[in-house]
Amino acid sequence: MCDTYVALGKFTKNGNVIFGKNSDRLGAEAQLITHAPKMSYSKNDMVECTHISIPQVSETAEVLLSKPYWMWGAEMGANEYNVVIGNEAIATKEPLNETGLLGMDLLRLGLERGKSAKEALEVITNLLEKHGQGGAHNKKGLNYHNSFLIADSKEAYVLETAGYWWVVEIVQEYRSISNNISIRGKGDMRKDGIIQHAIEQDYCKDDDDFDFKMIFSPSQLPDVFPLDSRDGCSLNQLVKNRGKITAELMMHFLRTHDPVRICMHQRNDQSTGSQVSELKQGNLHSIHWLTGSTIPCLSIFKPYTFPIEEETIAAIKYPEINPNWFWSKHADFITPFIKKPNVENLERDDYYKTLREIENELIDAVKNLTLQEPSISSQDFLGKMKLINKSAWEKSNSVINA
């Protein structure tokens, strides 16, 4: 289970697009903050994705990714062009392929090849139609279809897929997606032939009867998701905070435990990585906050901006988990704090208080630097951001090594 949010500029406090996502996966599956630089390739080069290889393009963008250690693709991330994407597992009536591109591969390919949200959307749908989606999404062999929330500093799209088929909704002000199909009717864009396919498969009777959410889901979905569901809770958080949404508030959304656990607290399934991005227009630097650790309420968000000058882990497939990764050390440290997040635990509460104090200092430092940005050089801004990021990692390490 996962949850992804976006609020467009006209819906936020400062006019910037705010994006957020929790990646809920197996609790023992390390999810790393990784980086791939801008690269150029030759005409016949191939890119080895998680399960299949496909032709490479001539140039790929610089990307910052939060990715499960063993796969090529990513659960969420950003690129140098202010594009961010998060994906969700969904179930549909369409058959699952034994192999193909993972949803996470499609996400990374969209970031590496798209210079805008619209371009990234087109990259993903074109690759989906050509190569299909399929294959195991985790070490237990789980396979599923995917939905995506794709945004840049001006606009956003929800893309929901069913096998090779897809439907798109253009986000108007705000949107969230969880693990259910959510696009109503015919959407704003769709793969050619999808309505005829649905009629032939007896999903619907005719063109007027086509409702993607209601007819492609394998189980009956409510007309409106209730507030005590993940879908309903996340959307309600956005609705209730019109004009108030900031990066800090988005972090708070991702740490929600009541009425439902947006912040997943279980030993077997956890929110193993989280991202909040503030996307700015013009020459201002967007800020991407990532945890690089499991369970956001027990983690600190660390700030990044492009071009990435901080020390990062290479965005490659790793055969096994390294116990020296920060993710691994942090996961071991918080083991006593995972159970019953709403029940008093003095040791956990002290740890939580320390985290929030550190994070608030980081947020204030970034805010102060942002105020200086119009009057200082880009080089100075990046240099100071690098120091803030370094401080975030040093303090994060000091807390779990104390």
C-alpha positions as MATLAB code, in Angstrom:
seq = 'MCDTYVALGKFTKNGNVIFGKNSDRLGAEAQLITHAPKMSYSKNDMVECTHISIPQVSETAEVLLSKPYWMWGAEMGANEYNVVIGNEAIATKEPLNETGLLGMDLLRLGLERGKSAKEALEVITNLLEKHGQGGAHNKKGLNYHNSFLIADSKEAYVLETAGYWWVVEIVQEYRSISNNISIRGKGDMRKDGIIQHAIEQDYCKDDDDFDFKMIFSPSQLPDVFPLDSRDGCSLNQLVKNRGKITAELMMHFLRTHDPVRICMHQRNDQSTGSQVSELKQGNLHSIHWLTGSTIPCLSIFKPYTFPIEEETIAAIKYPEINPNWFWSKHADFITPFIKKPNVENLERDDYYKTLREIENELIDAVKNLTLQEPSISSQDFLGKMKLINKSAWEKSNSVINA';
ca = [
       0.000    0.000    0.000;
       1.175    3.544   -0.759;
      -0.201    7.076   -0.855;
       0.792    9.918   -3.186;
      -0.361   13.544   -3.007;
      -0.083   16.716   -5.067;
      -1.350   20.258   -4.577;
      -0.939   22.712   -7.450;
       0.255   26.271   -6.903;
      -3.190   27.865   -6.716;
      -4.032   25.465   -3.854;
      -0.889   25.916   -1.715;
       0.260   28.581    0.724;
       3.142   30.030   -1.303;
       2.070   29.258   -4.868;
       4.526   26.393   -5.377;
       3.467   22.867   -6.304;
       3.781   20.510   -3.310;
       4.162   16.755   -3.874;
       4.412   13.940   -1.347;
       4.566   10.157   -1.219;
       5.030    7.254    1.177;
       6.301    4.001   -0.314;
       4.766    1.079    1.578;
       6.633   -2.160    0.966;
       8.103   -5.156    2.803;
       9.576   -3.933    6.077;
      12.878   -5.719    5.511;
      13.366   -4.218    2.028;
      15.876   -1.375    2.144;
      14.918    1.684    0.092;
      17.773    4.004   -0.792;
      18.163    7.630   -1.854;
      20.099    7.195   -5.099;
      21.391    9.427   -7.873;
      22.094    9.059  -11.589;
      23.806   11.896  -13.492;
      22.835   13.236  -16.904;
      24.227   10.803  -19.473;
      24.716   10.515  -23.249;
      24.459    7.222  -25.133;
      25.220    5.722  -28.523;
      22.564    4.752  -31.043;
      22.446    0.990  -30.295;
      22.832    1.135  -26.513;
      20.343   -0.742  -24.329;
      19.198   -0.032  -20.781;
      18.904   -3.024  -18.463;
      15.773   -2.461  -16.390;
      14.669   -4.780  -13.584;
      13.460   -7.745  -15.664;
      13.975   -6.743  -19.319;
      16.251   -4.547  -21.423;
      14.976   -1.902  -23.834;
      16.622    0.532  -26.292;
      18.278    3.511  -24.608;
      17.712    7.110  -25.703;
      20.509    9.464  -26.735;
      20.430   11.457  -23.481;
      18.978   10.921  -20.018;
      18.317   13.547  -17.356;
      19.930   13.762  -13.945;
      17.628   12.035  -11.445;
      17.272   11.666   -7.678;
      15.454    8.446   -6.799;
      14.086    6.611   -3.784;
      14.388    2.988   -4.872;
      14.213   -0.519   -3.402;
      17.820   -1.705   -3.318;
      17.444   -4.715   -5.643;
      15.619   -3.203   -8.619;
      16.540   -0.767  -11.386;
      13.385    1.311  -11.108;
      12.202    3.573   -8.298;
       9.131    4.127   -6.127;
       9.434    7.910   -6.426;
      11.867   10.574   -7.457;
      12.640   13.827   -9.220;
      14.674   15.034  -12.173;
      16.638   18.162  -13.028;
      13.641   19.580  -14.937;
      11.367   19.812  -11.874;
       9.438   16.646  -12.729;
       8.404   14.346   -9.868;
       6.589   11.008  -10.020;
       5.150    8.562   -7.483;
       3.508    5.224   -8.276;
       0.930    2.955   -6.661;
       0.040   -0.717   -6.915;
      -3.495   -1.296   -8.176;
      -5.570   -4.361   -9.068;
      -7.552   -4.576  -12.321;
      -9.496   -7.155  -14.325;
      -6.773   -7.293  -16.957;
      -4.313  -10.231  -16.890;
      -0.872   -9.827  -15.329;
       2.213  -10.408  -17.497;
       4.939  -12.681  -16.162;
       7.571  -10.210  -17.333;
       7.840   -6.674  -18.698;
       8.631   -3.258  -17.283;
       7.845   -2.767  -13.624;
       5.783    0.257  -12.708;
       8.937    1.468  -10.948;
      10.942    1.026  -14.176;
       8.353    3.107  -16.030;
       8.594    5.762  -13.316;
      12.379    6.023  -13.620;
      12.223    6.021  -17.412;
       9.683    8.851  -17.259;
      12.034   10.892  -15.070;
      15.121   10.142  -17.147;
      13.415   11.004  -20.442;
      10.780   13.652  -19.647;
      11.519   17.368  -19.436;
       7.990   18.143  -18.220;
       5.145   16.265  -16.572;
       3.423   15.959  -19.957;
       6.562   14.561  -21.600;
       7.076   12.074  -18.766;
       3.453   10.971  -19.128;
       3.956   10.382  -22.847;
       7.186    8.459  -22.211;
       5.443    6.120  -19.777;
       2.354    5.476  -21.909;
       4.431    4.884  -25.058;
       6.721    2.419  -23.263;
       3.749    0.709  -21.632;
       2.107    0.124  -25.004;
       5.354   -1.104  -26.572;
       6.835   -3.297  -23.816;
       3.987   -3.941  -21.396;
       4.197   -4.102  -17.621;
       4.862   -7.200  -15.594;
       7.181   -9.246  -13.437;
       7.802   -9.527   -9.715;
       7.708   -6.251   -7.792;
       9.361   -7.651   -4.667;
      11.367  -10.624   -3.456;
       8.155  -12.527   -2.686;
       7.137  -12.396   -6.342;
       4.201   -9.972   -5.969;
       2.890   -8.731   -9.340;
       0.429   -5.900   -9.935;
      -0.691   -3.094  -12.251;
       0.247    0.533  -11.574;
      -1.038    4.055  -11.219;
       1.119    7.188  -11.253;
       0.954   10.783  -10.089;
       3.183   12.904  -12.345;
       3.828   16.588  -11.638;
       6.057   19.522  -12.470;
       6.056   23.132  -11.282;
       2.988   23.984  -13.400;
       0.718   20.944  -13.783;
       0.039   17.355  -12.767;
      -1.536   14.186  -14.144;
      -2.929   10.964  -12.715;
      -2.183    7.967  -14.942;
      -3.892    4.656  -14.210;
      -3.040    1.491  -16.097;
      -4.582   -1.941  -16.665;
      -2.218   -4.185  -18.586;
      -1.426   -2.305  -21.806;
      -4.448   -0.015  -21.330;
      -4.380    3.395  -19.668;
      -6.498    6.419  -18.728;
      -5.331    9.901  -17.635;
      -6.909   12.620  -15.508;
      -5.553   16.181  -15.606;
      -5.253   17.453  -12.028;
      -7.186   20.678  -11.504;
      -6.121   21.833   -8.025;
      -5.204   18.840   -5.872;
      -5.234   15.051   -6.021;
      -4.189   11.949   -4.150;
      -3.990    8.304   -5.145;
      -3.714    5.162   -3.052;
      -4.111    1.537   -4.096;
      -7.422    1.631   -5.920;
      -8.452    2.717   -9.399;
      -9.809    6.249   -8.997;
     -10.356    7.901  -12.407;
     -14.029    8.263  -13.187;
     -15.698    8.048  -16.584;
     -13.426    8.215  -19.630;
     -10.791   10.458  -18.042;
      -9.268   13.346  -19.957;
      -7.046   11.117  -22.136;
      -7.015    7.387  -22.812;
      -5.430    4.695  -24.962;
      -7.151    4.332  -28.311;
      -9.541    1.401  -28.325;
      -9.986    1.080  -24.566;
     -13.742    1.640  -24.649;
     -14.253   -0.944  -27.404;
     -12.016   -3.355  -25.463;
     -14.135   -2.887  -22.334;
     -17.318   -3.592  -24.310;
     -15.801   -6.731  -25.867;
     -14.698   -7.980  -22.442;
     -18.206   -7.330  -21.096;
     -16.899   -4.779  -18.575;
     -19.559   -2.330  -19.793;
     -22.470   -2.261  -22.229;
     -21.627    0.732  -24.390;
     -19.763    4.029  -24.653;
     -22.073    5.771  -22.183;
     -21.617    2.965  -19.646;
     -17.798    3.325  -19.562;
     -16.502    4.340  -16.104;
     -12.865    3.318  -15.657;
     -12.912    3.179  -11.854;
     -16.093    1.150  -11.618;
     -15.655   -1.305  -14.497;
     -11.923   -2.122  -14.521;
     -11.629   -2.854  -10.789;
     -11.891   -6.565   -9.913;
     -13.896   -5.717   -6.780;
     -16.757   -3.306   -6.235;
     -15.538    0.152   -5.255;
     -17.609    2.828   -3.495;
     -18.797    5.771   -5.549;
     -16.911    8.022   -3.098;
     -14.124    6.659   -0.895;
     -15.019    7.046    2.819;
     -12.892    9.158    5.167;
     -11.731    6.081    7.076;
     -10.124    4.683    3.915;
      -6.626    5.639    2.757;
      -8.050    7.108   -0.459;
     -10.654    9.165    1.401;
      -8.342   10.260    4.214;
      -5.570   11.555    1.933;
      -7.984   13.469   -0.293;
      -9.723   14.958    2.741;
      -6.392   16.152    4.149;
      -5.871   18.186    0.993;
      -9.448   19.496    0.835;
      -9.416   20.695    4.451;
      -6.171   22.617    3.949;
      -6.887   24.680    0.848;
      -4.424   27.576    0.735;
      -2.431   26.236    3.701;
      -0.418   23.436    2.149;
       3.362   23.641    2.571;
       6.176   21.106    2.444;
       5.987   20.833    6.244;
       2.260   20.123    6.175;
       2.801   17.479    3.501;
       5.336   15.798    5.815;
       2.644   15.841    8.502;
       0.170   14.179    6.113;
       2.657   11.385    5.455;
       3.023   10.821    9.213;
      -0.715   10.390    9.799;
      -1.823    7.524   12.070;
      -5.470    8.463   12.566;
      -8.128    7.831   11.226;
      -5.990    5.503    9.086;
      -2.282    4.770    8.986;
      -0.884    6.737    6.084;
       2.379    6.192    7.984;
       2.563    2.393    7.906;
       3.686    0.845   11.210;
       4.043   -2.916   10.995;
       6.981   -5.280   11.144;
       6.128   -6.943    7.837;
       4.867   -3.900    5.903;
       6.187   -0.381    6.400;
       6.453    3.024    4.768;
      10.039    2.208    3.786;
      10.766    5.562    2.117;
       9.134    8.993    1.832;
       9.492   12.096   -0.329;
       8.150   15.651   -0.209;
       8.977   18.054   -3.044;
       8.368   21.784   -3.381;
       8.460   22.629   -7.086;
       9.274   26.247   -7.963;
       8.959   28.070  -11.267;
      11.520   30.241  -12.996;
      15.169   30.206  -11.935;
      14.462   29.280   -8.304;
      15.709   25.933   -7.049;
      13.099   23.328   -6.158;
      13.645   21.475   -2.880;
      13.239   17.711   -2.564;
      13.001   16.245    0.937;
      13.644   12.502    1.287;
      13.956   10.307    4.380;
      16.289    7.558    3.152;
      14.881    5.516    6.054;
      11.765    3.590    6.968;
       8.633    4.966    8.727;
       8.400    8.769    8.247;
       7.264    9.571   11.790;
      10.471    7.933   13.031;
      12.641    9.584   10.376;
      14.093   12.947    9.383;
      13.495   14.429    5.927;
      16.770   15.553    4.307;
      16.785   18.357    1.680;
      18.247   18.091   -1.835;
      18.285   20.373   -4.865;
      19.546   20.043   -8.442;
      22.231   19.766   -9.606;
      22.944   17.147   -6.964;
      26.306   17.879   -5.344;
      25.751   15.919   -2.132;
      27.225   12.466   -1.581;
      24.703    9.903   -2.794;
      24.407    6.195   -3.541;
      24.582    5.159   -7.202;
      21.209    4.274   -8.764;
      22.072    0.682   -9.654;
      20.737   -2.756   -8.692;
      22.306   -4.114   -5.501;
      22.367   -7.907   -4.963;
      21.936   -7.749   -1.199;
      21.305   -5.352    1.667;
      24.385   -3.667    3.102;
      24.169   -3.509    6.923;
      26.279   -0.344    6.817;
      23.679    1.608    4.840;
      21.968    4.277    6.949;
      18.622    2.689    6.061;
      19.740   -0.604    7.635;
      21.141    0.960   10.796;
      18.065    3.130   11.267;
      15.715    0.148   10.759;
      17.533   -1.766   13.502;
      17.508    1.217   15.860;
      13.748    1.889   15.637;
      12.677   -1.748   16.086;
      11.458   -1.147   19.689;
       9.369    1.843   18.542;
       7.366    0.256   15.708;
       4.455   -1.261   17.603;
       1.341    0.730   18.554;
       2.268    4.273   17.431;
      -0.761    5.757   19.226;
       0.130    4.164   22.579;
       2.399    6.063   24.961;
       6.048    5.017   24.847;
       8.324    7.438   26.714;
      11.545    6.303   25.052;
       9.983    6.564   21.595;
       8.423    9.920   22.441;
      11.831   11.308   23.477;
      13.333   10.038   20.229;
      10.444   11.517   18.256;
      10.889   14.904   19.954;
      14.600   14.909   19.090;
      13.825   14.125   15.448;
      11.315   16.924   15.116;
      13.681   19.442   16.703;
      16.404   18.494   14.217;
      14.012   18.540   11.274;
      12.533   21.894   12.241;
      16.048   23.354   12.355;
      16.666   22.011    8.851;
      13.369   23.404    7.571;
      14.161   26.819    9.071;
      17.633   26.752    7.530;
      16.200   26.000    4.089;
      13.547   28.709    4.515;
      16.166   31.291    5.437;
      18.334   30.284    2.500;
      15.337   30.468    0.165;
      14.731   34.057    1.260;
      18.330   34.868    0.281;
      18.136   33.068   -3.064;
      17.189   36.081   -5.240;
      20.197   38.043   -3.964;
      22.934   35.373   -4.013;
      24.546   33.398   -6.809;
      23.378   29.931   -7.739;
      26.801   28.639   -6.730;
      26.463   30.138   -3.252;
      22.942   28.743   -2.901;
      24.047   25.240   -3.872;
      27.047   25.423   -1.573;
      24.866   26.358    1.403;
      22.288   23.687    0.500;
      25.073   21.117    0.455;
      26.042   22.141    3.995;
      22.425   21.853    5.199;
      22.159   18.396    3.634;
      25.441   17.365    5.256;
      24.161   18.560    8.610;
      20.931   16.582    8.115;
      22.858   13.363    7.568;
      25.334   13.996   10.392;
      22.522   14.654   12.886;
      20.471   11.699   11.609;
      23.448    9.425   12.132;
      24.263   10.874   15.545;
      20.760   10.151   16.854;
      20.828    6.443   16.010;
      24.472    6.038   17.067;
      24.092    7.812   20.405;
];
